[in-house]
Amino acid sequence: MSVSDNIQVCNVTTPAQIFHLLRRQVLRPYRKPLIVMSPKNLLRHPVAVSPRAELVQGRFRHVIPDEAGLDPRQVERVVLCSGKLYYDLAATREEHKLRNVAIVRIEQLYPLRRDEILETLSVYPEGVPVIWVQEEARNMGAWYYMSRNIPPLILSSFRWSGITRPVSASPATGSASRHKLEQMHLIEEALGLGAGRHGELVARP
């Protein structure tokens, strides 16, 4: 249904983003259906906040580059993600004081702003792994969509891969403790903290 710019699909991470997204929807001279997949728990997340200046002077950002003040020359992997998973990745990165992993947020999944993604990645060293990370199982979420669109843009400069939960017939485990364990292992794998230790809980290409 997302072919030929029929709809817009977004998964935003800040109050300013949702404000500017809805404002854009009203002010545009044309009308297209807008699908917003942000979960309700970001309404209560203590870090999902925006300064007033971003609401007054900002704009909707299709892609949000890493905001941790990293030296791009020291980055050894770039994680692409969308939605609330960003906060779990960022918190774990801060906990382990990692300065070699950049986290880039794709706020608009469709239409995908390929030019902005390329511009964001252009500051990192050639050959650095670019990894799509999602909470969903491999047969769900945006993995296949991103794998169709991103590799043709970057394979001459970066190495592409993905980290997801293994394929599943169910969208959830049904167990809160199991979910937390899988989430922890997924994040560790994405940040390079658990490579090779939790293969049964995460999937890679």
C-alpha positions in Angstrom: 0.0 0.0 0.0 3.0 2.3 0.3 3.9 2.3 -3.4 3.8 5.6 -5.4 3.7 7.7 -2.2 0.2 6.6 -1.4 0.7 6.8 2.4 3.3 8.0 4.9 4.6 5.7 7.6 6.5 7.2 10.6 7.8 6.0 13.9 8.9 9.1 15.8 10.9 9.4 19.1 10.3 12.9 20.5 7.4 15.2 21.4 8.8 17.8 18.9 8.8 15.2 16.2 5.2 14.3 16.7 4.2 18.0 16.9 5.9 18.9 13.6 4.7 15.7 12.0 1.1 16.6 12.7 1.6 20.2 11.9 3.1 19.2 8.5 0.1 17.0 7.9 -2.3 19.9 8.3 -0.3 22.5 6.5 0.6 20.5 3.4 -1.3 21.6 0.3 -2.0 17.9 -0.5 -3.5 15.1 1.6 -2.0 11.6 2.1 -2.9 9.2 4.9 -0.4 9.3 7.8 0.4 6.1 9.8 2.2 6.8 13.1 3.5 3.7 14.9 4.9 5.3 18.1 3.9 3.3 21.2 2.1 4.9 24.2 5.0 4.2 26.6 7.0 7.0 25.1 4.4 9.4 26.6 5.8 8.5 30.0 9.5 7.9 29.1 11.7 10.3 31.2 14.1 10.8 28.4 11.6 11.3 25.5 11.4 15.1 26.0 12.0 18.1 23.7 13.2 21.6 24.6 10.7 24.4 23.9 13.0 25.7 21.1 12.5 22.6 19.1 8.8 23.0 19.2 8.9 26.7 18.3 11.8 26.8 15.8 12.3 23.2 14.7 10.9 21.1 11.9 10.2 17.5 11.3 13.3 15.5 10.8 13.1 12.4 8.6 16.4 11.1 9.9 18.0 12.0 13.2 21.8 11.7 13.2 23.6 10.5 16.3 23.5 13.2 19.0 26.0 11.9 21.5 28.9 14.1 20.3 31.0 11.2 19.0 34.1 11.7 16.9 33.0 10.2 13.5 36.5 9.0 12.9 36.4 6.8 15.9 33.1 5.2 15.1 33.4 1.4 14.3 29.7 0.6 13.7 26.5 2.6 12.9 23.2 1.3 14.2 20.1 2.3 12.3 16.8 2.0 14.2 13.3 3.4 14.5 11.1 4.2 17.4 11.4 3.5 21.1 14.2 1.0 20.7 16.5 4.0 20.3 16.2 4.8 24.0 17.2 1.3 25.1 20.2 1.4 22.8 21.3 4.8 23.9 20.9 4.0 27.6 23.0 0.8 27.3 25.6 2.7 25.2 25.9 5.3 28.0 26.0 2.7 30.7 29.0 1.0 29.0 30.5 4.4 28.0 30.8 3.3 24.4 32.2 6.0 22.1 32.6 3.9 19.0 29.0 3.1 18.2 26.7 5.7 16.5 22.9 5.4 16.7 20.9 6.9 13.8 17.1 7.2 14.0 15.0 6.6 10.9 11.9 8.6 11.8 10.1 8.3 8.5 10.1 4.8 7.1 8.0 5.7 4.0 8.7 7.5 1.8 12.3 6.8 2.8 14.6 9.8 2.5 17.6 8.0 1.0 19.4 11.3 0.4 19.3 12.2 4.1 20.4 8.7 5.1 23.4 9.0 2.7 24.3 12.4 4.0 24.1 11.2 7.6 26.3 8.2 6.9 28.8 10.2 4.9 30.7 11.4 8.0 31.7 7.9 9.0 34.8 6.0 7.8 34.4 3.9 4.7 33.8 0.2 5.4 32.2 0.7 8.8 29.3 -1.8 9.4 25.8 -0.3 9.1 23.4 -2.4 11.0 19.6 -2.3 11.0 18.3 -3.2 14.5 14.6 -3.9 15.3 12.7 -5.4 18.2 10.4 -7.4 16.0 11.1 -10.8 14.6 12.9 -11.1 11.4 9.7 -11.8 9.4 8.0 -8.7 10.9 8.9 -5.1 11.3 10.9 -3.1 8.6 13.8 -5.5 8.1 12.9 -6.7 4.6 11.9 -3.3 3.5 15.1 -1.7 4.7 17.1 -4.5 3.1 15.6 -3.7 -0.3 16.3 0.0 0.0 19.5 0.6 1.9 22.1 -1.8 0.4 21.9 -0.4 -3.1 22.8 3.0 -1.6 25.7 2.0 0.6 27.3 -1.3 -0.4 30.1 0.5 -2.2 31.0 2.3 1.0 29.6 0.4 4.0 28.9 -3.2 5.1 25.2 -3.9 5.6 23.6 -6.3 8.1 20.7 -6.6 10.5 20.0 -7.7 14.0 16.4 -8.9 14.9 14.6 -11.5 16.9 14.5 -14.9 15.1 11.5 -15.6 12.8 8.3 -16.2 14.7 4.6 -16.8 14.2 3.8 -14.7 17.2 4.5 -11.0 17.7 5.4 -11.5 21.3 6.7 -14.2 23.6 3.9 -14.1 26.1 6.4 -13.9 28.9 7.6 -10.6 30.4 10.8 -12.2 31.7 11.6 -13.8 28.3 10.9 -10.6 26.5 13.3 -8.7 28.8 16.0 -11.3 28.3 15.6 -11.2 24.5 15.6 -7.4 24.5 18.8 -7.3 26.6 20.6 -9.8 24.2 19.3 -7.9 21.2 20.8 -4.6 22.4 24.0 -6.2 23.5 24.4 -7.7 20.0 23.6 -4.4 18.3 26.2 -2.5 20.3 28.9 -5.2 20.0 28.7 -6.2 23.6 27.4 -9.8 23.1 28.6 -10.9 19.8 28.6 -14.7 19.5 27.1 -15.3 23.0 23.3 -15.1 22.3 22.8 -16.5 18.8 19.7 -18.4 19.8 17.9 -15.2 20.8 18.8 -12.9 17.9 19.1 -13.3 14.2 21.7 -11.9 11.8 21.9 -12.2 8.0 
